Amino acid sequence: MKLLDVVALTEDLPELGLYRGQVGTIVEEYEPEVFEVEFSDLTGKAYAVETLNASQLMTLYHQPIGGKTLLV
């Protein structure tokens, strides 16, 4: 994971008001595997900024991974 990656939560964090599947953007890396993630609504307004471990996140991809392309 790196700065500006789009990520999703892999677990519920009800104490933070965040739940599995919510999508955010990495906006800072504090140390290896520890990131500040900004969660925004569809208009771009941030509703949460939290420091999370890589184990709580998964990177989302908007293109094929590993060079394979599916032609339809």
N, CA, C and O atoms as a GROMACS GRO file, in nm:
protein
  288
    1MET      N    1   0.084  -0.118   0.000
    1MET     CA    2   0.000   0.000   0.000
    1MET      C    3   0.088   0.123   0.000
    1MET      O    4   0.198   0.125   0.055
    2LYS      N    5   0.035   0.227  -0.064
    2LYS     CA    6   0.113   0.350  -0.074
    2LYS      C    7   0.020   0.471  -0.075
    2LYS      O    8  -0.102   0.458  -0.082
    3LEU      N    9   0.080   0.588  -0.068
    3LEU     CA   10   0.008   0.714  -0.068
    3LEU      C   11  -0.087   0.721  -0.186
    3LEU      O   12  -0.049   0.689  -0.299
    4LEU      N   13  -0.209   0.763  -0.161
    4LEU     CA   14  -0.318   0.783  -0.258
    4LEU      C   15  -0.382   0.655  -0.309
    4LEU      O   16  -0.468   0.661  -0.397
    5ASP      N   17  -0.344   0.539  -0.257
    5ASP     CA   18  -0.416   0.416  -0.290
    5ASP      C   19  -0.559   0.424  -0.239
    5ASP      O   20  -0.584   0.478  -0.131
    6VAL      N   21  -0.651   0.371  -0.316
    6VAL     CA   22  -0.790   0.358  -0.272
    6VAL      C   23  -0.801   0.224  -0.201
    6VAL      O   24  -0.762   0.120  -0.255
    7VAL      N   25  -0.856   0.227  -0.079
    7VAL     CA   26  -0.862   0.108   0.004
    7VAL      C   27  -1.002   0.089   0.060
    7VAL      O   28  -1.083   0.182   0.061
    8ALA      N   29  -1.030  -0.032   0.107
    8ALA     CA   30  -1.155  -0.062   0.175
    8ALA      C   31  -1.124  -0.126   0.309
    8ALA      O   32  -1.025  -0.198   0.323
    9LEU      N   33  -1.209  -0.099   0.407
    9LEU     CA   34  -1.195  -0.162   0.538
    9LEU      C   35  -1.227  -0.310   0.529
    9LEU      O   36  -1.318  -0.351   0.457
   10THR      N   37  -1.151  -0.391   0.600
   10THR     CA   38  -1.175  -0.536   0.602
   10THR      C   39  -1.243  -0.581   0.731
   10THR      O   40  -1.269  -0.700   0.749
   11GLU      N   41  -1.272  -0.486   0.820
   11GLU     CA   42  -1.337  -0.520   0.947
   11GLU      C   43  -1.423  -0.403   0.994
   11GLU      O   44  -1.401  -0.288   0.954
   12ASP      N   45  -1.520  -0.434   1.079
   12ASP     CA   46  -1.603  -0.329   1.140
   12ASP      C   47  -1.525  -0.259   1.250
   12ASP      O   48  -1.456  -0.323   1.328
   13LEU      N   49  -1.538  -0.127   1.255
   13LEU     CA   50  -1.479  -0.046   1.362
   13LEU      C   51  -1.588   0.044   1.418
   13LEU      O   52  -1.582   0.166   1.400
   14PRO      N   53  -1.689  -0.014   1.486
   14PRO     CA   54  -1.804   0.064   1.530
   14PRO      C   55  -1.768   0.178   1.625
   14PRO      O   56  -1.839   0.279   1.630
   15GLU      N   57  -1.659   0.163   1.701
   15GLU     CA   58  -1.617   0.270   1.791
   15GLU      C   59  -1.573   0.395   1.714
   15GLU      O   60  -1.570   0.505   1.769
   16LEU      N   61  -1.539   0.377   1.586
   16LEU     CA   62  -1.501   0.488   1.499
   16LEU      C   63  -1.613   0.527   1.403
   16LEU      O   64  -1.600   0.623   1.327
   17GLY      N   65  -1.723   0.453   1.406
   17GLY     CA   66  -1.832   0.478   1.314
   17GLY      C   67  -1.801   0.432   1.172
   17GLY      O   68  -1.858   0.483   1.076
   18LEU      N   69  -1.711   0.335   1.159
   18LEU     CA   70  -1.670   0.283   1.028
   18LEU      C   71  -1.696   0.133   1.022
   18LEU      O   72  -1.685   0.062   1.123
   19TYR      N   73  -1.731   0.086   0.902
   19TYR     CA   74  -1.770  -0.054   0.888
   19TYR      C   75  -1.706  -0.119   0.766
   19TYR      O   76  -1.670  -0.052   0.669
   20ARG      N   77  -1.693  -0.250   0.774
   20ARG     CA   78  -1.632  -0.330   0.666
   20ARG      C   79  -1.690  -0.290   0.531
   20ARG      O   80  -1.812  -0.280   0.514
   21GLY      N   81  -1.600  -0.267   0.434
   21GLY     CA   82  -1.641  -0.232   0.299
   21GLY      C   83  -1.639  -0.084   0.269
   21GLY      O   84  -1.642  -0.045   0.153
   22GLN      N   85  -1.634   0.000   0.373
   22GLN     CA   86  -1.628   0.144   0.345
   22GLN      C   87  -1.495   0.176   0.277
   22GLN      O   88  -1.391   0.119   0.310
   23VAL      N   89  -1.501   0.269   0.182
   23VAL     CA   90  -1.387   0.300   0.095
   23VAL      C   91  -1.324   0.433   0.135
   23VAL      O   92  -1.394   0.530   0.165
   24GLY      N   93  -1.190   0.436   0.136
   24GLY     CA   94  -1.116   0.557   0.168
   24GLY      C   95  -0.990   0.567   0.084
   24GLY      O   96  -0.963   0.481   0.000
   25THR      N   97  -0.914   0.673   0.107
   25THR     CA   98  -0.790   0.699   0.035
   25THR      C   99  -0.678   0.718   0.136
   25THR      O  100  -0.694   0.790   0.234
   26ILE      N  101  -0.564   0.653   0.112
   26ILE     CA  102  -0.447   0.673   0.197
   26ILE      C  103  -0.392   0.813   0.172
   26ILE      O  104  -0.357   0.847   0.059
   27VAL      N  105  -0.385   0.893   0.279
   27VAL     CA  106  -0.336   1.030   0.265
   27VAL      C  107  -0.203   1.054   0.337
   27VAL      O  108  -0.143   1.161   0.323
   28GLU      N  109  -0.158   0.954   0.414
   28GLU     CA  110  -0.030   0.968   0.484
   28GLU      C  111   0.017   0.829   0.526
   28GLU      O  112  -0.064   0.743   0.559
   29GLU      N  113   0.148   0.809   0.523
   29GLU     CA  114   0.207   0.687   0.578
   29GLU      C  115   0.293   0.727   0.696
   29GLU      O  116   0.390   0.802   0.679
   30TYR      N  117   0.259   0.678   0.815
   30TYR     CA  118   0.332   0.716   0.936
   30TYR      C  119   0.452   0.627   0.960
   30TYR      O  120   0.558   0.675   1.002
   31GLU      N  121   0.438   0.501   0.935
   31GLU     CA  122   0.546   0.404   0.945
   31GLU      C  123   0.505   0.286   0.859
   31GLU      O  124   0.390   0.280   0.816
   32PRO      N  125   0.594   0.193   0.834
   32PRO     CA  126   0.553   0.080   0.749
   32PRO      C  127   0.427   0.014   0.805
   32PRO      O  128   0.419  -0.020   0.923
   33GLU      N  129   0.328  -0.003   0.718
   33GLU     CA  130   0.203  -0.071   0.752
   33GLU      C  131   0.108   0.011   0.839
   33GLU      O  132   0.009  -0.044   0.887
   34VAL      N  133   0.134   0.141   0.862
   34VAL     CA  134   0.044   0.228   0.938
   34VAL      C  135   0.013   0.351   0.854
   34VAL      O  136   0.103   0.425   0.814
   35PHE      N  137  -0.117   0.372   0.827
   35PHE     CA  138  -0.159   0.476   0.734
   35PHE      C  139  -0.270   0.563   0.791
   35PHE      O  140  -0.351   0.517   0.872
   36GLU      N  141  -0.272   0.688   0.747
   36GLU     CA  142  -0.388   0.773   0.772
   36GLU      C  143  -0.478   0.761   0.650
   36GLU      O  144  -0.434   0.782   0.536
   37VAL      N  145  -0.604   0.728   0.673
   37VAL     CA  146  -0.699   0.706   0.565
   37VAL      C  147  -0.813   0.805   0.578
   37VAL      O  148  -0.871   0.821   0.686
   38GLU      N  149  -0.844   0.872   0.467
   38GLU     CA  150  -0.956   0.966   0.464
   38GLU      C  151  -1.075   0.899   0.396
   38GLU      O  152  -1.063   0.844   0.286
   39PHE      N  153  -1.188   0.903   0.462
   39PHE     CA  154  -1.313   0.849   0.409
   39PHE      C  155  -1.401   0.966   0.368
   39PHE      O  156  -1.426   1.056   0.448
   40SER      N  157  -1.448   0.965   0.243
   40SER     CA  158  -1.528   1.076   0.188
   40SER      C  159  -1.657   1.022   0.129
   40SER      O  160  -1.665   0.907   0.087
   41ASP      N  161  -1.759   1.110   0.125
   41ASP     CA  162  -1.884   1.070   0.061
   41ASP      C  163  -1.874   1.093  -0.090
   41ASP      O  164  -1.768   1.132  -0.140
   42LEU      N  165  -1.983   1.069  -0.162
   42LEU     CA  166  -1.981   1.080  -0.308
   42LEU      C  167  -1.959   1.222  -0.359
   42LEU      O  168  -1.925   1.240  -0.476
   43THR      N  169  -1.977   1.322  -0.273
   43THR     CA  170  -1.953   1.461  -0.314
   43THR      C  171  -1.809   1.504  -0.284
   43THR      O  172  -1.768   1.614  -0.318
   44GLY      N  173  -1.732   1.414  -0.219
   44GLY     CA  174  -1.594   1.445  -0.185
   44GLY      C  175  -1.575   1.503  -0.046
   44GLY      O  176  -1.463   1.537  -0.008
   45LYS      N  177  -1.684   1.514   0.031
   45LYS     CA  178  -1.675   1.569   0.166
   45LYS      C  179  -1.627   1.460   0.262
   45LYS      O  180  -1.690   1.355   0.275
   46ALA      N  181  -1.515   1.486   0.330
   46ALA     CA  182  -1.460   1.389   0.425
   46ALA      C  183  -1.552   1.375   0.545
   46ALA      O  184  -1.598   1.474   0.601
   47TYR      N  185  -1.578   1.250   0.584
   47TYR     CA  186  -1.659   1.226   0.704
   47TYR      C  187  -1.578   1.155   0.813
   47TYR      O  188  -1.626   1.141   0.925
   48ALA      N  189  -1.457   1.108   0.780
   48ALA     CA  190  -1.370   1.047   0.880
   48ALA      C  191  -1.227   1.045   0.830
   48ALA      O  192  -1.202   1.027   0.711
   49VAL      N  193  -1.134   1.064   0.921
   49VAL     CA  194  -0.990   1.048   0.894
   49VAL      C  195  -0.935   0.969   1.012
   49VAL      O  196  -0.940   1.015   1.126
   50GLU      N  197  -0.883   0.850   0.983
   50GLU     CA  198  -0.837   0.762   1.091
   50GLU      C  199  -0.701   0.701   1.058
   50GLU      O  200  -0.667   0.682   0.942
   51THR      N  201  -0.625   0.670   1.162
   51THR     CA  202  -0.499   0.599   1.148
   51THR      C  203  -0.529   0.450   1.160
   51THR      O  204  -0.584   0.405   1.261
   52LEU      N  205  -0.491   0.373   1.056
   52LEU     CA  206  -0.524   0.231   1.051
   52LEU      C  207  -0.404   0.149   1.010
   52LEU      O  208  -0.311   0.199   0.945
   53ASN      N  209  -0.405   0.022   1.048
   53ASN     CA  210  -0.300  -0.072   1.009
   53ASN      C  211  -0.333  -0.134   0.875
   53ASN      O  212  -0.450  -0.145   0.839
   54ALA      N  213  -0.232  -0.174   0.802
   54ALA     CA  214  -0.251  -0.238   0.671
   54ALA      C  215  -0.339  -0.362   0.684
   54ALA      O  216  -0.413  -0.395   0.591
   55SER      N  217  -0.332  -0.432   0.798
   55SER     CA  218  -0.413  -0.552   0.818
   55SER      C  219  -0.563  -0.522   0.821
   55SER      O  220  -0.644  -0.613   0.807
   56GLN      N  221  -0.600  -0.396   0.840
   56GLN     CA  222  -0.741  -0.356   0.845
   56GLN      C  223  -0.792  -0.308   0.709
   56GLN      O  224  -0.908  -0.270   0.695
   57LEU      N  225  -0.704  -0.312   0.608
   57LEU     CA  226  -0.736  -0.254   0.478
   57LEU      C  227  -0.706  -0.350   0.364
   57LEU      O  228  -0.624  -0.441   0.377
   58MET      N  229  -0.774  -0.329   0.253
   58MET     CA  230  -0.737  -0.397   0.129
   58MET      C  231  -0.735  -0.293   0.018
   58MET      O  232  -0.821  -0.205   0.014
   59THR      N  233  -0.636  -0.302  -0.071
   59THR     CA  234  -0.625  -0.210  -0.184
   59THR      C  235  -0.729  -0.246  -0.288
   59THR      O  236  -0.750  -0.363  -0.317
   60LEU      N  237  -0.794  -0.145  -0.345
   60LEU     CA  238  -0.890  -0.166  -0.452
   60LEU      C  239  -0.823  -0.131  -0.584
   60LEU      O  240  -0.746  -0.036  -0.593
   61TYR      N  241  -0.854  -0.207  -0.687
   61TYR     CA  242  -0.793  -0.187  -0.819
   61TYR      C  243  -0.901  -0.158  -0.922
   61TYR      O  244  -1.009  -0.217  -0.918
   62HIS      N  245  -0.872  -0.067  -1.013
   62HIS     CA  246  -0.967  -0.028  -1.118
   62HIS      C  247  -0.921  -0.075  -1.255
   62HIS      O  248  -0.974  -0.030  -1.357
   63GLN      N  249  -0.823  -0.164  -1.259
   63GLN     CA  250  -0.772  -0.217  -1.385
   63GLN      C  251  -0.726  -0.360  -1.361
   63GLN      O  252  -0.710  -0.401  -1.246
   64PRO      N  253  -0.704  -0.436  -1.466
   64PRO     CA  254  -0.657  -0.574  -1.448
   64PRO      C  255  -0.524  -0.578  -1.372
   64PRO      O  256  -0.442  -0.487  -1.382
   65ILE      N  257  -0.505  -0.684  -1.297
   65ILE     CA  258  -0.382  -0.703  -1.221
   65ILE      C  259  -0.304  -0.816  -1.286
   65ILE      O  260  -0.362  -0.918  -1.324
   66GLY      N  261  -0.175  -0.801  -1.299
   66GLY     CA  262  -0.090  -0.907  -1.348
   66GLY      C  263  -0.087  -0.923  -1.498
   66GLY      O  264  -0.045  -1.027  -1.548
   67GLY      N  265  -0.130  -0.821  -1.573
   67GLY     CA  266  -0.116  -0.823  -1.716
   67GLY      C  267  -0.225  -0.895  -1.793
   67GLY      O  268  -0.224  -0.892  -1.916
   68LYS      N  269  -0.321  -0.959  -1.725
   68LYS     CA  270  -0.430  -1.025  -1.795
   68LYS      C  271  -0.540  -0.925  -1.829
   68LYS      O  272  -0.577  -0.843  -1.745
   69THR      N  273  -0.593  -0.933  -1.948
   69THR     CA  274  -0.703  -0.848  -1.991
   69THR      C  275  -0.815  -0.936  -2.045
   69THR      O  276  -0.790  -1.025  -2.126
   70LEU      N  277  -0.935  -0.912  -2.000
   70LEU     CA  278  -1.051  -0.986  -2.046
   70LEU      C  279  -1.116  -0.907  -2.160
   70LEU      O  280  -1.155  -0.792  -2.143
   71LEU      N  281  -1.128  -0.970  -2.275
   71LEU     CA  282  -1.193  -0.906  -2.388
   71LEU      C  283  -1.334  -0.960  -2.400
   71LEU      O  284  -1.356  -1.081  -2.399
   72VAL      N  285  -1.429  -0.871  -2.410
   72VAL     CA  286  -1.569  -0.912  -2.418
   72VAL      C  287  -1.625  -0.875  -2.553
   72VAL      O  288  -1.743  -0.901  -2.580
   0.00000   0.00000   0.00000
